[in-house]
Amino acid sequence: MIDFLEQLERDLVEAVDRRQSAPAPRRRRLRLRVDLVAAAAAVAFAVALVLLLGSQREKEEPVTHPTTPTVTNPAPVPKGTPLQIRGVVHTRGPDRWEGRVPGPDGSPGDLTLAGPVELGQRPCCEDFHQANTHVLQFRWVSPRGAISGCIVNTIYRRPHARFVWDGPGHVTDATGAFARYRGREIGIGGVSNVRLTSRALVSLRHSNRPPGRC
């Protein structure tokens, strides 16, 4: 649009130069001046209209700001920070438990446990050789990294209306700020009420027990 108007203005100037160089009656010269003034006014109006529309378009277009960069290499947790993931999880379908729980550095993350957990009603009390044992896969994920592994979990029916979770395992993978925990032995401890078996308080923490077969 701007290029077209500029070309139109140049054509008008050239036409004026040609007509001024040729002799013409006074009446024709007067009419020519009136025509040129009208054409110049039209060009000026068109230019002003283009500038106005351009400024309005700039106002309507949203101003974008650069997004805040995410930390791709988070600082590792300080040496000696205990390996512990502790909180409440709930059943989210067959053989699956989930919960929002804090990790080793206290930051919140999402813990998932996958595998059979036998919490069916049965009489108290069970000794250690009467237990129900299954392998659980666990994964805890936070913005600073993730920790995953497996546990040989055993469920005991104990006094005071409790099911007790217990068993050894190990960390198979750890990323980000928690990479130092890769390969560590870990154990599970937990408790569920026999009247509310859809909920459990569990703790995954470093253990010196043999990791078990998982």
Order of alpha helices (4+ residues) and beta strands (2+ residues): alpha-alpha-beta-beta-beta-beta-beta-beta-beta-beta
